Amino acid sequence: MEDLSLVGLFVVSFLSASVLPGSSELVFITMLINKIAPDSTILWVATAGNTLGGVTTFFVGRFIPSTRLPNERVLLWTEKWGGFSLLFSWVPFLGDVICITAGWLRTGVILSLLCLSTGKLIRYWVLMAGIT
């Protein structure tokens, strides 16, 4: 049962980091409270799924035609901060726009992916620290 629950957490985390609506936090917290698996395993599975969903959104942004501009405020902010803007990719609704915009701007892949995954890990870690 643990393996199936972790797969479900991964899928929910992946989908909620894409442009599809979802709440991986609810599943994450429920699994922590019910001790479905070790806390560290739950943390890493949620982070991996959410990061891969964000990476997918980032690369989708690279295929948006240059004639179609993303949200102007996010565009200016992402231009200013580059890949570091992805530290905030976890923010509901705004995070998806940041990922798409960073991809559209073709920010450096390595820095972008490091910041994206770091932001997502910190978000889940803070949630976990509040529960345990």
N, C-alpha and C positions, 0 to 999 in steps of 0.2 A: 504494500500500500504506500510505503514511503516513497518508492521510486516513482510511482504514478503521480503522487502529489507534487513531487519535485518537477516532473515533466510539465504538469499543469501550471505550476508557478513560472517555469521558464516561458511557456507559451503566452501566458497572460502578461508577463513582464515584457516580452518581445512585442506583442501587439499593442500594449499601452504606450510604448515608445514610438510607435508609428503614428500615422495620422488617424488611426482608428481610435475611438474612445475606449477607455478601460481604466481600471483601478487596480494596479498591481499592489499598491500599498495595502489594500484591504486583505488580499490573499496572503501577502507577506506577513502582516501582523497576526492574522488568524493562525497561520502555520507556526509562528513563534509562540503564541499563547498556548496552543494545543501541543506543543513540543513534538511536531510531526517528524522532525529530523534535528540534528544538532544545529544550534543557532548559526554557526559559521557556514555550514552547508547551505542553509536557507539564504544567508546573506550572499554567498557567492553565486548561487543559482539565479537569484533575482537580479543581481548585478550583471551577470553574463547575458541573460535574456534581454534586459532593458538596454544594455550597451549595444548588443547586436541589432536591436530594433532601431536605436538611434543612428547606428552606422548605416543601416539600410536607408533611413530617411536622409542622411547626409549625402549618400551617393545618388539618391533620387534627385536631389537638388542639382547635381551636376548635369542632369539631362534636361533641365528646364531651359527653354530657349532664352537667349540673352535679351530678347525683346520684351520678355515678361518679367518685370521687376517684382521682387518680394516686398513685403511690408517695408515702407520707407524708414520708419523709426528703427526697426530691427536691422535693416540694411546698414544704416549709418553706424549703429552701435557695433555690429559685427565687423564692418570695415575697420573701425577704430581698434578693436580688441583682437581681431583675427581668430585664430584657433582657441585662444583663451576664453572667448565668449561661450564656448561649449561647456565650460564649467557649470553653466546655468541651463544646460540641456534638460535637466530634470524638472524644471518649473512647468507645471501643468499648462497646456495650450501654447504658451510662449516657447517652451523647449523645442517643440516640433518645428516652429517657424525658425528658430535659431539654427537647428540642424539643417534644414532645407537651405537657408540663406548662406550658411557657411559652405555648404556643398556648391551652391550656385556661384559663390565668390571664389571657389576653388582654393580655399585656405589650405595650408600645408597639412597633408594627410596624417603624418605621424603625430605632430603636436595636437591636431584636432582630435584624433582618436584617443590620445592620452588624456586630454582635458575632458572629453566626453565621458570616458569610463571613470575618471576620478570623481567627477561631479555626481555621477549615478551611484558610485560606491559610497560616497560621503552621505548622500541622502538616505540610503538604506541603513547605513551604520547609525546615523542619528535616530532614525525610527526604531532601530533595534535597541539602542541605548535607552530610549524612553520606555521600552516595554520590559526589558530585563533588569 
